[in-house]
């Protein structure tokens, strides 16, 4: 029983650490060279085709 608890706590710590790493990575993401985000470029493509 203690082994199962230890494994559950260990996996929970890994999940939280991974989530924190992902949150930090998105805030430090470099901006594109043209200054536009991916969603902005996709919206321009849709508007250019008249859809």
N, C-alpha and C positions, 0 to 999 in steps of 0.2 A: 504494500500500500504506500509506503514512504517513497519507493522508487517512482511510482506513478505520479505522485504529487511533485516530486523533484523534476521529473520530465515535463510536467505541465507548466510549472513555473519557469523552467528553462526556455521552453518554446514561447511562452508569453513574453519573456524578456527579449528574445530574438525578434519577435514580431514588432514590439514597440521600438526597438533600436532601428529596425529596418524602416519603419514608418517615419521616425525622426530624421533618418538619413535622407529619405525621399523628400521630405518637407524642406530640408536645408538645401538640397540640390535644386529645387525649383526656384527658390528665392535667389540663388546665385547664378542662374542661367544667363549666359551672355545674350545680348540683344543682337538681332540680325544686322547685317551690314547696311541694308537699306532702311532700317528702323521700323519695318513693318512686322507684325506678328503673323503667324501662320494663318490664323482665322481671317485676318484682313486680306491676305493674298487670295484665300479661297473665295471670299466674298466678291472680290474684284473679278475673279474668273467667272463666277456665276452671273454677275451683272453684265459682263462683256458679251456673254452668249445669249442674253435676253431671256433667261429662264426665270 
